[in-house]
Amino acid sequence: MITHRPRRNRKSAAIRNMVQEHHLSVNDFIYPLFLIDGKNKKSEVKSMPGIFRWSPDLILKEIESCMKLGIMAFDVFPSIADKLKDKTATESLNPKGVYLKTLALIKKKFPEACIMTDVAMDPYSSDGHDGLVENGKIVNDKTLDILAKMAVAQADCGIDIIGPSDMMDGRVGFIREALDDAGHEEVSIMSYTAKYASGFYNPFRDALDSAPKFGDKKTYQMNPANSREALIEAQLDTEEGADFLMVKPALSYLDIIKDLSNNFDLPIAAYNVSGEYSMVKAAAAKGWIDGVRVRDEVLLSMKRAGASVILSYFAKEWALHNR
């Protein structure tokens, strides 16, 4: 005789819903947005169907439309003209530049929205690397001062969460001290704690034209073969004052999300990156998969692994389908 029959708890939709262990909510999402200079400009990222670069006037409208769907958190990434890029990322500190000026506009119009920003040199660097390049090498300690000034400039615009994505050693503590010294004790840090040297980033680099001009990022981003190293990075970021720990990419690193969730009390964020989004969209366009079903399965896997925050280009689409 069969004593235990788990299928009894799967026999109807009502029962399946009642015993479901993990649920997605619109409150789980941070929606990444791409900013370009100009007016009334909307440019689709070719490798990311349905995702656009927005000029400041239109990004305000896009944020407003998302907030009506319940999305309240946004991560804004700037696409900077090549003529404004240099070796020390000086455009990142320009209060009249498109990025800082638009951040201030967003917070003025939508003070209730949670705005996250990215701290790394690559969008503004003529070398396309996340850190300062000297003699063909990405130097760590000299980069920290640039990142700290960048973080303070963004915080001065009223943003809520700083996202150091550079993977320089010691940057969380350096940025935390700089923010506190500037009177921004309430600004949070969501550290890109375990950011892997991944092949899943190419569509994002297309969107921002931020690919490295030489070499790769393997001397500062993590080796995809390593898991224990993520625990070291997480411990350091926690000690240095991070408020969230992020894993990037997410789908191929669910084990890392689980490891961080099991070992640290801080909220864990998963970045469902551009390549993960594009794979689903491309396969769905070919009719090879049910795009909506796979989208939801992918997002649920991150929640199940232990992520309490998901940065995803699917956020608006998911919110539209689940309102």
C-alpha positions in Angstrom: 0.0 0.0 0.0 1.3 3.5 -0.8 1.1 5.5 2.4 2.4 8.9 1.1 1.0 10.4 -2.0 2.4 13.9 -2.7 0.3 14.1 -5.8 -2.8 14.7 -3.6 -1.4 18.2 -3.0 -1.2 18.7 -6.8 -4.6 17.4 -7.8 -6.3 20.8 -8.4 -5.3 24.4 -9.1 -6.9 25.5 -5.8 -4.7 23.1 -3.8 -1.6 23.8 -5.8 -2.0 27.5 -5.2 -2.7 26.9 -1.5 0.5 24.9 -0.9 2.8 26.9 -3.2 6.0 27.7 -1.4 7.3 30.7 -3.2 5.5 33.7 -4.8 6.6 36.5 -7.1 5.3 40.0 -6.3 5.7 43.3 -8.1 7.5 44.4 -4.9 10.3 42.0 -5.6 11.5 43.8 -8.7 14.0 46.6 -9.6 13.5 47.6 -13.2 16.7 48.5 -15.1 16.4 51.5 -17.4 18.8 52.9 -20.0 19.2 56.7 -20.3 20.3 58.6 -23.4 20.8 62.3 -24.1 18.4 64.3 -26.2 14.7 64.9 -26.3 11.8 62.7 -27.4 14.2 59.8 -28.1 13.2 56.2 -27.8 15.7 53.6 -29.2 15.2 49.9 -29.0 18.2 47.8 -28.0 18.4 45.4 -31.0 19.7 42.5 -28.9 17.0 43.1 -26.2 13.6 43.1 -27.9 11.1 45.3 -26.0 13.9 47.2 -24.1 14.6 50.8 -25.0 17.0 53.6 -24.4 15.1 56.7 -23.2 15.8 60.4 -23.3 15.2 62.2 -20.0 11.7 63.4 -20.9 10.6 59.9 -22.0 12.3 58.1 -19.1 10.1 60.1 -16.7 7.0 59.0 -18.6 8.3 55.4 -18.6 8.8 55.5 -14.8 5.4 56.9 -14.3 3.8 54.1 -16.4 5.7 51.5 -14.4 4.7 53.0 -11.1 1.0 52.7 -12.1 1.7 49.0 -12.4 3.1 48.9 -8.9 6.8 48.9 -9.8 8.5 51.3 -7.4 12.2 50.6 -7.8 14.4 51.5 -10.8 18.1 51.1 -11.7 19.1 53.8 -14.1 22.1 53.3 -16.4 23.6 56.0 -18.6 24.7 55.7 -22.2 27.4 58.4 -22.6 28.6 59.8 -25.9 32.2 58.8 -26.8 33.3 62.4 -27.0 32.5 62.8 -23.3 34.6 59.7 -22.2 38.1 59.9 -20.8 40.5 57.8 -18.8 39.3 59.1 -15.4 35.5 59.2 -16.0 35.2 62.9 -15.3 31.8 63.1 -17.0 30.4 61.0 -14.0 30.8 64.1 -11.8 29.3 66.6 -14.2 26.2 68.1 -12.5 25.0 69.4 -15.9 25.6 66.0 -17.6 22.6 63.9 -18.7 23.0 61.3 -15.9 23.2 63.4 -12.8 20.7 66.0 -14.1 18.2 63.3 -15.0 18.6 61.6 -11.6 17.7 64.8 -9.9 14.7 65.3 -12.1 13.4 61.8 -11.4 13.7 62.2 -7.7 12.0 65.6 -7.8 9.1 64.3 -9.8 8.8 60.9 -8.1 10.2 61.3 -4.5 8.3 58.1 -3.5 10.2 56.0 -6.1 13.3 54.0 -5.1 16.1 55.0 -7.5 19.3 52.9 -7.7 22.4 54.0 -9.5 25.4 52.2 -10.9 28.9 53.0 -9.7 31.7 51.9 -12.0 33.9 53.7 -14.5 33.0 51.8 -17.7 30.1 53.9 -18.9 32.3 57.0 -18.8 35.8 55.5 -19.5 37.5 55.8 -22.8 39.1 52.4 -21.9 35.7 50.8 -21.3 36.9 49.2 -18.0 35.3 49.4 -14.6 38.5 50.7 -13.1 41.3 53.1 -13.8 43.8 51.8 -16.4 47.5 52.4 -16.1 50.1 50.8 -18.3 47.6 48.3 -19.5 46.4 47.2 -16.0 43.3 48.0 -14.1 44.6 49.5 -10.8 42.6 49.0 -7.7 43.4 51.6 -5.1 43.5 54.7 -7.4 40.1 53.6 -8.7 38.5 53.8 -5.2 38.7 57.6 -5.0 37.0 58.0 -8.4 34.2 55.6 -7.4 33.7 57.4 -4.1 33.3 60.8 -5.7 31.0 59.2 -8.3 28.8 57.7 -5.5 28.6 61.0 -3.6 27.7 62.9 -6.8 24.8 60.4 -7.4 23.7 60.6 -3.7 23.7 64.4 -4.0 20.9 64.0 -6.6 18.7 62.3 -3.9 19.0 58.7 -5.1 18.3 55.9 -2.6 20.6 53.0 -3.4 24.2 53.0 -4.7 25.2 50.0 -6.7 29.0 49.5 -6.9 29.4 47.2 -9.8 33.2 47.5 -10.3 34.5 44.6 -8.2 37.5 46.6 -6.9 38.7 45.3 -3.6 37.7 47.5 -0.6 35.3 49.7 -2.6 32.2 49.2 -0.4 34.0 50.4 2.8 35.6 53.3 0.8 32.2 54.4 -0.6 30.4 54.0 2.7 32.9 56.3 4.4 32.7 58.8 1.6 28.8 58.8 1.7 28.8 59.2 5.5 31.3 62.0 5.4 29.1 63.8 2.8 26.0 63.5 5.1 24.5 60.6 3.1 24.2 58.1 6.0 20.8 57.1 4.8 21.8 56.1 1.3 22.0 52.4 1.0 24.7 50.3 -0.8 23.7 47.3 -2.9 27.0 45.7 -3.6 27.6 43.7 -6.7 29.1 41.1 -4.4 29.6 38.1 -6.7 29.8 39.6 -10.1 31.1 37.0 -12.5 33.2 37.4 -15.7 30.3 36.2 -17.7 29.3 35.9 -21.4 25.7 36.9 -20.5 26.5 40.7 -20.5 26.9 41.4 -24.2 23.4 42.8 -24.9 23.9 45.2 -21.9 27.2 46.4 -23.4 25.4 46.9 -26.7 22.8 49.1 -24.9 25.5 51.3 -23.4 28.3 50.9 -25.8 30.5 50.1 -22.8 32.5 47.1 -24.0 36.2 47.2 -22.9 38.5 48.6 -25.6 41.2 46.0 -24.9 41.4 42.7 -23.0 38.6 41.5 -20.7 37.4 41.9 -17.1 38.7 38.7 -15.7 41.3 40.4 -13.4 38.5 41.9 -11.3 35.3 40.0 -12.1 35.0 36.5 -10.6 35.8 33.2 -12.2 32.6 31.4 -13.1 34.2 28.2 -11.8 34.4 29.5 -8.2 31.8 29.4 -5.5 33.7 29.6 -2.1 35.2 32.9 -3.3 31.7 34.4 -3.3 31.5 33.8 0.4 34.8 35.7 0.9 33.5 38.6 -1.1 30.2 38.6 0.8 31.9 38.5 4.2 34.1 41.5 3.2 31.1 43.5 1.8 29.1 42.8 4.9 31.9 44.0 7.2 32.5 47.1 5.0 28.8 48.2 5.4 26.8 46.8 2.5 23.0 46.8 2.9 22.3 44.3 0.2 24.4 41.6 -1.5 23.9 41.0 -5.2 24.7 38.0 -7.4 25.2 38.7 -11.1 24.3 36.9 -13.4 21.5 35.0 -11.7 20.3 32.1 -13.7 23.6 30.2 -14.0 24.5 31.2 -10.4 21.5 30.0 -8.4 23.8 28.0 -6.2 25.6 31.2 -5.3 22.4 33.0 -4.4 21.5 30.0 -2.2 24.9 30.0 -0.6 24.7 33.7 0.2 21.1 33.4 1.4 22.1 30.6 3.8 25.2 32.3 5.2 24.3 36.0 5.5 21.4 37.9 7.1 21.4 40.7 4.6 18.9 40.8 1.7 20.2 39.0 -1.4 19.6 40.5 -4.8 19.7 38.6 -8.1 20.5 40.4 -11.3 18.6 38.7 -14.1 20.9 40.0 -16.7 20.6 41.1 -20.4 21.8 37.8 -21.9 19.3 35.8 -19.8 16.5 38.1 -21.0 17.6 37.9 -24.6 17.8 34.1 -24.6 14.2 33.8 -23.5 13.0 36.4 -26.0 15.0 34.9 -28.9 13.7 31.3 -28.3 10.2 32.5 -27.8 10.3 34.5 -31.1 11.3 31.3 -32.8 8.4 29.5 -31.3 10.7 27.0 -29.5 9.5 27.9 -26.0 6.5 29.4 -24.3 8.1 32.8 -23.4 5.7 33.8 -20.7 5.9 30.4 -19.0 9.7 30.2 -19.2 10.0 33.9 -18.0 8.0 33.1 -14.9 9.9 29.8 -14.3 13.2 31.7 -14.5 12.1 34.4 -12.1 10.7 31.9 -9.6 14.0 30.0 -9.6 15.7 33.1 -8.3 13.2 33.6 -5.6 13.3 29.9 -4.7 17.1 30.1 -4.4 16.8 32.9 -1.8 16.7 36.2 -3.6 14.5 38.8 -2.0 15.2 41.4 -4.7 15.3 40.7 -8.5 16.7 43.1 -11.0 15.1 42.1 -14.2 14.2 43.5 -17.7 11.1 41.4 -17.4 9.8 43.5 -14.5 7.3 45.7 -16.5 6.2 42.8 -18.7 5.6 40.6 -15.6 3.7 43.4 -13.9 1.5 44.0 -16.9 0.6 40.3 -17.1 -0.1 40.0 -13.3 -2.0 43.2 -12.5 
